[in-house]
Amino acid sequence: MTDPSGRRWLTLLAVAALLATAAELTLPLLLGRAVDAAVTGTGTGTWVAAAVLMIAILLITEPARDLAAGVASAVRTGWLRIRLVRHLLAAAPTGRADTGDLVQRVVASAADAGQGGVAAVVATIAVVPPAGALVALFLIDWRLVVGLVAGAVLVAALLRGYVRDAADAAGRYQATQATIVSRLTDALRGARTVAAAGTADQEVERCLRPLPELSAAGRQTWRVLGRSSARSAMIGPLLQLSVVATGGFELSAGRMTPGDLVAALQYAALGTGLGGIVAALNRVARARAGSTRIDAALAVGLHRYGPADLPPGTGR
């Protein structure tokens, strides 16, 4: 595999995402200038044409981002699975985990870990629109960012706690899932013995016994996501409302134009839009949990062979 990490596709993803972000940050300014031009009667053709160009860039880069993200994750996942299987086949038998646990690591954990590069790129670039929106609001009128900056501390604490809790819940879910797969593999391996002993019901109960723990870990994942989303849903509109109120006051005082207010409202939506960041961090948390399980399997020592030659003989 010439590009096991999918660097080319990650590069395409980064370029497409940056172009989309640049267009997203430029569009409100162009719309604001078009509104001012319409109010003053100086003509809106140039500004509208530029806005249409930004919209076209957004339409083109979105499928490019999806394609690059999908291929990069697939390439990385495939490489991780090949590497893990080769390592496990060469590992010392006494150091390996049971078969079911290893199957779960190869199938599920590798898929989560394979999204690590994409998750890192997406999470990094997801910070650019809010940061760029804050800069744009400051350039329009510094008073607009007072409320947003005050809420930035709350947002940072929210996101930091979310990554920690989500990674812990995802790790518990994957570990419990591995236990179920391991027990099911054991039962299938001894299917004839189970049938002969008439203990099928007991085996079913044994395999499904960890389900409550799996359910608890899954519910914890959704609770963490729901709690973070709910807080973001409350913080975002409040911060955006502060920009609207400040912008309206500045407009009535003559320190802002109608176009500036239109642009400020758009930038406020970008600056308080935390949904993209939360989704990106969710992928980071899952990739982090998967990478932890993959690293643990790769840490198993390889089987060492001695240097002795075969004794002389006929080969029988």
PEFENMO-V399652 format. One record per residue. N is the residue number from 1. SS is DSSP state (H for helix, E for strand, C for the rest). NEAR is the number of other ideal C-beta (glycine too) atoms within 8 Angstrom. D_FIRST is the distance of its C-alpha to the first C-alpha in Angstrom with 1 decimal. Layout:
# PEFENMO-V399652
n=N ss=SS near=NEAR d_first=D_FIRST
n=N ss=SS near=NEAR d_first=D_FIRST
This chain:
# PEFENMO-V399652
n=1 ss=C near=7 d_first=0.0
n=2 ss=C near=3 d_first=3.8
n=3 ss=C near=9 d_first=5.7
n=4 ss=C near=9 d_first=5.6
n=5 ss=C near=9 d_first=9.3
n=6 ss=C near=14 d_first=9.8
n=7 ss=H near=7 d_first=12.1
n=8 ss=H near=7 d_first=12.9
n=9 ss=H near=13 d_first=14.0
n=10 ss=H near=14 d_first=15.8
n=11 ss=H near=8 d_first=17.5
n=12 ss=H near=10 d_first=18.6
n=13 ss=H near=15 d_first=19.8
n=14 ss=H near=10 d_first=21.8
n=15 ss=H near=8 d_first=23.3
n=16 ss=H near=12 d_first=24.4
n=17 ss=H near=13 d_first=25.7
n=18 ss=H near=10 d_first=27.6
n=19 ss=H near=10 d_first=29.1
n=20 ss=H near=13 d_first=30.2
n=21 ss=H near=12 d_first=31.7
n=22 ss=H near=9 d_first=33.6
n=23 ss=H near=13 d_first=34.9
n=24 ss=H near=11 d_first=35.9
n=25 ss=H near=14 d_first=37.8
n=26 ss=H near=9 d_first=39.5
n=27 ss=H near=13 d_first=40.7
n=28 ss=H near=13 d_first=43.4
n=29 ss=H near=10 d_first=44.9
n=30 ss=H near=12 d_first=45.1
n=31 ss=H near=14 d_first=46.7
n=32 ss=H near=16 d_first=49.2
n=33 ss=H near=10 d_first=50.1
n=34 ss=H near=13 d_first=50.6
n=35 ss=H near=11 d_first=52.9
n=36 ss=H near=12 d_first=54.9
n=37 ss=H near=13 d_first=55.2
n=38 ss=H near=8 d_first=56.5
n=39 ss=H near=9 d_first=59.0
n=40 ss=H near=6 d_first=60.3
n=41 ss=C near=6 d_first=60.3
n=42 ss=C near=4 d_first=58.4
n=43 ss=C near=6 d_first=55.9
n=44 ss=C near=8 d_first=52.5
n=45 ss=H near=6 d_first=50.7
n=46 ss=H near=7 d_first=48.5
n=47 ss=H near=12 d_first=47.5
n=48 ss=H near=9 d_first=46.8
n=49 ss=H near=8 d_first=44.7
n=50 ss=H near=9 d_first=42.6
n=51 ss=H near=12 d_first=42.2
n=52 ss=H near=8 d_first=41.1
n=53 ss=H near=8 d_first=38.5
n=54 ss=H near=13 d_first=37.1
n=55 ss=H near=10 d_first=37.1
n=56 ss=H near=8 d_first=35.2
n=57 ss=H near=12 d_first=32.5
n=58 ss=H near=12 d_first=32.3
n=59 ss=H near=7 d_first=32.0
n=60 ss=H near=8 d_first=29.2
n=61 ss=H near=13 d_first=27.1
n=62 ss=H near=9 d_first=27.3
n=63 ss=H near=7 d_first=25.2
n=64 ss=H near=10 d_first=22.7
n=65 ss=H near=12 d_first=22.4
n=66 ss=H near=8 d_first=22.1
n=67 ss=H near=8 d_first=19.3
n=68 ss=H near=13 d_first=17.3
n=69 ss=H near=12 d_first=18.0
n=70 ss=H near=8 d_first=17.0
n=71 ss=H near=10 d_first=13.6
n=72 ss=H near=14 d_first=12.8
n=73 ss=H near=13 d_first=14.1
n=74 ss=H near=10 d_first=12.3
n=75 ss=H near=14 d_first=8.7
n=76 ss=H near=17 d_first=10.0
n=77 ss=H near=13 d_first=11.9
n=78 ss=H near=10 d_first=9.3
n=79 ss=H near=12 d_first=7.4
n=80 ss=H near=12 d_first=11.0
n=81 ss=H near=10 d_first=12.2
n=82 ss=H near=9 d_first=10.0
n=83 ss=H near=10 d_first=10.9
n=84 ss=H near=14 d_first=14.4
n=85 ss=H near=9 d_first=15.0
n=86 ss=H near=8 d_first=14.1
n=87 ss=H near=12 d_first=16.4
n=88 ss=H near=12 d_first=19.1
n=89 ss=H near=6 d_first=19.3
n=90 ss=H near=7 d_first=19.8
n=91 ss=E near=12 d_first=22.1
n=92 ss=C near=10 d_first=25.9
n=93 ss=H near=6 d_first=27.5
n=94 ss=H near=4 d_first=30.2
n=95 ss=H near=7 d_first=27.9
n=96 ss=C near=10 d_first=26.0
n=97 ss=C near=6 d_first=27.2
n=98 ss=C near=9 d_first=28.5
n=99 ss=H near=9 d_first=26.3
n=100 ss=H near=15 d_first=27.1
n=101 ss=H near=12 d_first=26.2
n=102 ss=H near=12 d_first=22.8
n=103 ss=H near=10 d_first=22.2
n=104 ss=H near=14 d_first=23.2
n=105 ss=H near=15 d_first=20.8
n=106 ss=H near=11 d_first=17.8
n=107 ss=H near=8 d_first=19.0
n=108 ss=H near=10 d_first=20.9
n=109 ss=H near=14 d_first=20.3
n=110 ss=H near=15 d_first=16.5
n=111 ss=H near=10 d_first=17.2
n=112 ss=H near=14 d_first=19.6
n=113 ss=H near=15 d_first=17.7
n=114 ss=C near=15 d_first=14.7
n=115 ss=C near=15 d_first=17.4
n=116 ss=H near=13 d_first=18.2
n=117 ss=H near=12 d_first=16.8
n=118 ss=H near=14 d_first=18.4
n=119 ss=H near=13 d_first=21.5
n=120 ss=H near=9 d_first=22.0
n=121 ss=H near=12 d_first=21.8
n=122 ss=H near=13 d_first=24.1
n=123 ss=H near=13 d_first=26.5
n=124 ss=H near=8 d_first=26.8
n=125 ss=H near=11 d_first=27.6
n=126 ss=H near=10 d_first=29.8
n=127 ss=H near=9 d_first=32.2
n=128 ss=H near=11 d_first=32.8
n=129 ss=H near=14 d_first=35.0
n=130 ss=H near=13 d_first=37.5
n=131 ss=H near=8 d_first=37.6
n=132 ss=H near=11 d_first=38.1
n=133 ss=H near=13 d_first=40.7
n=134 ss=H near=12 d_first=42.6
n=135 ss=H near=8 d_first=42.8
n=136 ss=H near=13 d_first=43.9
n=137 ss=H near=16 d_first=46.6
n=138 ss=H near=10 d_first=47.8
n=139 ss=H near=5 d_first=48.2
n=140 ss=H near=11 d_first=50.1
n=141 ss=C near=13 d_first=52.4
n=142 ss=H near=6 d_first=51.7
n=143 ss=H near=7 d_first=53.7
n=144 ss=H near=15 d_first=51.1
n=145 ss=H near=10 d_first=48.6
n=146 ss=H near=10 d_first=51.0
n=147 ss=H near=10 d_first=50.3
n=148 ss=H near=16 d_first=46.6
n=149 ss=H near=8 d_first=46.4
n=150 ss=H near=7 d_first=48.5
n=151 ss=H near=12 d_first=46.1
n=152 ss=H near=8 d_first=43.0
n=153 ss=H near=7 d_first=43.8
n=154 ss=H near=8 d_first=44.1
n=155 ss=H near=11 d_first=40.8
n=156 ss=H near=8 d_first=38.9
n=157 ss=H near=8 d_first=40.5
n=158 ss=H near=12 d_first=39.6
n=159 ss=H near=13 d_first=35.9
n=160 ss=H near=8 d_first=35.6
n=161 ss=H near=8 d_first=37.3
n=162 ss=H near=14 d_first=35.2
n=163 ss=H near=12 d_first=31.9
n=164 ss=H near=8 d_first=33.4
n=165 ss=H near=10 d_first=35.0
n=166 ss=H near=15 d_first=32.1
n=167 ss=H near=12 d_first=29.6
n=168 ss=H near=8 d_first=32.2
n=169 ss=H near=12 d_first=32.9
n=170 ss=H near=15 d_first=29.2
n=171 ss=H near=11 d_first=28.8
n=172 ss=H near=11 d_first=31.9
n=173 ss=H near=13 d_first=30.8
n=174 ss=H near=15 d_first=27.5
n=175 ss=H near=9 d_first=29.4
n=176 ss=H near=12 d_first=32.1
n=177 ss=H near=11 d_first=29.7
n=178 ss=H near=13 d_first=28.1
n=179 ss=H near=11 d_first=31.7
n=180 ss=H near=14 d_first=32.5
n=181 ss=H near=12 d_first=29.3
n=182 ss=H near=13 d_first=30.2
n=183 ss=H near=13 d_first=33.8
n=184 ss=H near=10 d_first=32.9
n=185 ss=H near=12 d_first=30.6
n=186 ss=H near=11 d_first=33.5
n=187 ss=H near=12 d_first=35.9
n=188 ss=H near=7 d_first=33.9
n=189 ss=H near=7 d_first=33.5
n=190 ss=C near=8 d_first=37.3
n=191 ss=H near=8 d_first=38.2
n=192 ss=H near=6 d_first=40.8
n=193 ss=H near=7 d_first=42.4
n=194 ss=H near=11 d_first=42.6
n=195 ss=H near=8 d_first=44.2
n=196 ss=H near=6 d_first=46.6
n=197 ss=H near=6 d_first=47.7
n=198 ss=C near=5 d_first=48.0
n=199 ss=C near=7 d_first=46.1
n=200 ss=H near=8 d_first=43.8
n=201 ss=H near=6 d_first=45.4
n=202 ss=H near=7 d_first=45.0
n=203 ss=H near=10 d_first=41.3
n=204 ss=H near=8 d_first=40.8
n=205 ss=H near=8 d_first=42.7
n=206 ss=H near=9 d_first=40.7
n=207 ss=H near=10 d_first=37.3
n=208 ss=H near=8 d_first=38.6
n=209 ss=C near=7 d_first=40.5
n=210 ss=C near=10 d_first=37.8
n=211 ss=H near=8 d_first=37.9
n=212 ss=H near=6 d_first=40.4
n=213 ss=H near=9 d_first=38.3
n=214 ss=H near=12 d_first=35.2
n=215 ss=H near=8 d_first=37.5
n=216 ss=H near=8 d_first=38.9
n=217 ss=H near=12 d_first=35.5
n=218 ss=H near=9 d_first=34.5
n=219 ss=H near=8 d_first=37.9
n=220 ss=H near=11 d_first=37.5
n=221 ss=H near=12 d_first=34.3
n=222 ss=H near=8 d_first=36.2
n=223 ss=H near=8 d_first=39.2
n=224 ss=H near=12 d_first=37.4
n=225 ss=H near=12 d_first=35.8
n=226 ss=H near=8 d_first=39.2
n=227 ss=H near=8 d_first=41.1
n=228 ss=H near=12 d_first=38.9
n=229 ss=H near=10 d_first=39.1
n=230 ss=H near=8 d_first=42.9
n=231 ss=H near=9 d_first=43.4
n=232 ss=H near=13 d_first=41.4
n=233 ss=H near=8 d_first=43.4
n=234 ss=H near=8 d_first=46.6
n=235 ss=H near=14 d_first=45.7
n=236 ss=H near=11 d_first=44.2
n=237 ss=H near=9 d_first=47.3
n=238 ss=H near=9 d_first=49.7
n=239 ss=H near=14 d_first=48.0
n=240 ss=H near=12 d_first=47.9
n=241 ss=H near=8 d_first=51.5
n=242 ss=H near=11 d_first=52.4
n=243 ss=H near=17 d_first=50.9
n=244 ss=H near=10 d_first=52.8
n=245 ss=H near=8 d_first=56.1
n=246 ss=H near=13 d_first=55.7
n=247 ss=H near=15 d_first=54.8
n=248 ss=H near=9 d_first=57.7
n=249 ss=H near=8 d_first=60.1
n=250 ss=H near=13 d_first=58.8
n=251 ss=H near=13 d_first=59.2
n=252 ss=H near=6 d_first=62.8
n=253 ss=C near=6 d_first=63.5
n=254 ss=C near=5 d_first=62.4
n=255 ss=C near=6 d_first=59.7
n=256 ss=C near=11 d_first=56.9
n=257 ss=C near=9 d_first=56.7
n=258 ss=H near=9 d_first=55.9
n=259 ss=H near=14 d_first=52.6
n=260 ss=H near=14 d_first=51.8
n=261 ss=H near=14 d_first=52.4
n=262 ss=H near=12 d_first=50.2
n=263 ss=H near=14 d_first=47.3
n=264 ss=H near=16 d_first=48.1
n=265 ss=H near=11 d_first=47.9
n=266 ss=H near=12 d_first=44.4
n=267 ss=H near=14 d_first=43.2
n=268 ss=H near=16 d_first=44.8
n=269 ss=H near=9 d_first=42.7
n=270 ss=H near=14 d_first=39.5
n=271 ss=H near=15 d_first=40.7
n=272 ss=C near=14 d_first=41.5
n=273 ss=C near=10 d_first=38.6
n=274 ss=C near=12 d_first=36.9
n=275 ss=H near=8 d_first=35.3
n=276 ss=H near=9 d_first=32.0
n=277 ss=H near=12 d_first=31.8
n=278 ss=H near=14 d_first=32.6
n=279 ss=H near=8 d_first=29.9
n=280 ss=H near=12 d_first=27.3
n=281 ss=H near=13 d_first=28.6
n=282 ss=H near=10 d_first=28.4
n=283 ss=H near=13 d_first=24.7
n=284 ss=H near=13 d_first=24.5
n=285 ss=H near=13 d_first=26.7
n=286 ss=H near=14 d_first=24.7
n=287 ss=H near=14 d_first=21.4
n=288 ss=H near=12 d_first=23.5
n=289 ss=H near=15 d_first=24.8
n=290 ss=H near=19 d_first=21.5
n=291 ss=H near=11 d_first=20.0
n=292 ss=H near=9 d_first=23.2
n=293 ss=H near=15 d_first=22.8
n=294 ss=H near=14 d_first=19.2
n=295 ss=H near=8 d_first=20.3
n=296 ss=H near=7 d_first=23.3
n=297 ss=H near=13 d_first=21.3
n=298 ss=H near=9 d_first=19.1
n=299 ss=C near=6 d_first=22.4
n=300 ss=C near=11 d_first=23.6
n=301 ss=C near=7 d_first=24.2
n=302 ss=E near=8 d_first=22.6
n=303 ss=C near=8 d_first=25.0
n=304 ss=C near=5 d_first=26.8
n=305 ss=C near=4 d_first=27.9
n=306 ss=C near=4 d_first=31.2
n=307 ss=C near=4 d_first=31.7
n=308 ss=C near=4 d_first=34.7
n=309 ss=C near=4 d_first=34.9
n=310 ss=C near=5 d_first=36.2
n=311 ss=C near=4 d_first=40.0
n=312 ss=C near=3 d_first=41.6
n=313 ss=C near=6 d_first=42.4
n=314 ss=C near=3 d_first=42.3
n=315 ss=C near=3 d_first=39.0
n=316 ss=C near=3 d_first=40.6
